[in-house]
Amino acid sequence: MMHFICKFFETRCALVSIVLICFFSLGMAWIMEHVFGIQACQLCYYERYVYGAVGIVALSGLFLKKPQFLIITGLIFFFGMGLSFYHVGIQNGWFELPSFCQTAQFDSNASLEDLRAQLLGTPTITCNLVSWSLFGISLAGYNFIVSLGLSLFSFLGFWKSR
């Protein structure tokens, strides 16, 4: 059993695992949004970009056969963990809602075209709303936990490859 666990942290296996987890996570986010109708805010999309970036970096590391790419994936996941913490903080009122997540204040004297442009530029869901939660933890909270685990997994994979 211990041999299997040690093999799991070898560079190739670790990078393949990270690519698959990124692919699965992005696929689940797409399904939750487009099949189940769970709306995403702007920060949710930013958190998805982290998985896309890590997937690309991990694929590059696979093709180039360089364990240093595990450090890069770990750092990107660490950044994603911070982004998720910020999102959880906004949802819980610890941090102020950023301007790109706020609903627009409409001017009653504006023209119809101005109102239309303002409406089209307004997010449909704000970042402080929890669209879905399980056991009192929002998706951003679960993303924090997963990002922490994957960051540690990446760093441990690099450490084991030396």
N, C-alpha and C positions, 0 to 999 in steps of 0.2 A: 504494500500500500504506500509506504514511504517513497519507494522508487517512482511510483506513478505521480505522486505529488511533486517530487523533484523534477520529473520530466515535464510536468505541466508548466514550470517556470522557465524552461529553456526558451531561448529567444524566439525561435520559429513558432513554437506552440503558443507562447504568450502573445505574439503579434497576431496570429491567426485568431486566437480567442478574442482579442480586442476588436479586430475587424468584424467578426461575427456578432459581438455584443453591440457594436455601433450600428451595424446593419439592422439587427433586431430592434434596437431602441428607436431608430428613426422609422422603421416600419410600423412599430406599435403606436408611435406618436401620430403617424399618418392615419392609421386605422381608427384611433380614438377620435381624431378630428373629423375625418370624412365619412366614417361608417357610423360611429356612435354619436356624432354631433357635439362633442366636447370642444368648445371654442378655446383657442389659444390666444394669449395676449402677446404683445411685442417681446417681452422678456422670455416667454416660452420659446419663441422662434430663435432668439439669441442663444438660448440653452441648446437648441437643436444644432445650431451651427458648430458648437463645440464637438458634438459627436461626428459631424461631417468632417471637420478638420482632423480629428483624431483618426478617423477611418482612413483618410488620405495619407496621413503620416505613417500609420501602421502598415498600410499597403506598400508604401515606399520602402519602409524598413524591411519588409518581407522580400521585395525584389532585390534590394541592395545588400541584404544579409548583414545588416549592421545592428548590433544590440543598442547602440546609442539612441536609436529611434524610440526605444522604450522610455528613456529619460524625457524625450520631447513629449511623448504621449502622456506621461505622468504629469508633466508641467501643465499641459493643456487641460487635462482632467482636473488638476488642482485649481486652475483658473475657473473652470466650469463649476467646481464646488463653491468657489467664492461668489460666482454669479447666482447660483442656486440659493446660497445663504442670503444674499441681497434680496432675492425674490421672496423668500420666506419671510424676511424681515419686513418687506413692504406689505405682504399679506397680513402680517400680525401687527402692523402699525408701528414697528420699531424704526422704520425709515420712511422718509417722505416720498410720496408718489412722484416718479420722474415725469418731466414734461411730455415725453413721447408716449406715456401711458395714460395721460389724462384725457378726459372728454373735453371737447371744445366748448368755449363760452360763446354762444351765438349772439351777434349784434342784431338787434331788432331793426336797425336802420340800414342794414346791408342789402345789396341787390340780390336778386334771385340767383344770379351766377356766382356771386361771392358765397352765398349760403350753400350752394351746391358744391363748390370747391372745398369749402370748409367741412362739409358733411363727408365728402369722399376721403378727406385726409384725416378723419377722426377714427381712432381705433374702435372696433365694435365691442371689445371687452377690455376693461382696465386691468392693470397688473395686480391690484389689491384684491380682486375677486378670486375666490377659490372655485374653479370650475368643477373639480372632482377631488374627493379625498377618500381615504380608506383608513380606518382606525384613528381618525383625527389628523392624519398627515396628508398634506396636499401633494400633488405631483411634483411640485418644486422641492418639497421636503424629501420625497423619495429620490429625486434627482441628486440632491445633496448627498444622500447616503450612498447611492450608486457611484457617484463621481469620486467620493472619498475612497471607496473600496477599489475602484479601478485605478485611481492614482497610486494607492499603496501597492496594488498588484503590479503595475508598470514598474515602479521603483524596485520592488522585490525581484521582478523578472530580470531587470538589468543587473542587480546585485548578484543574483545567482549565475548570470552568464559570464561573469568575470573570472 
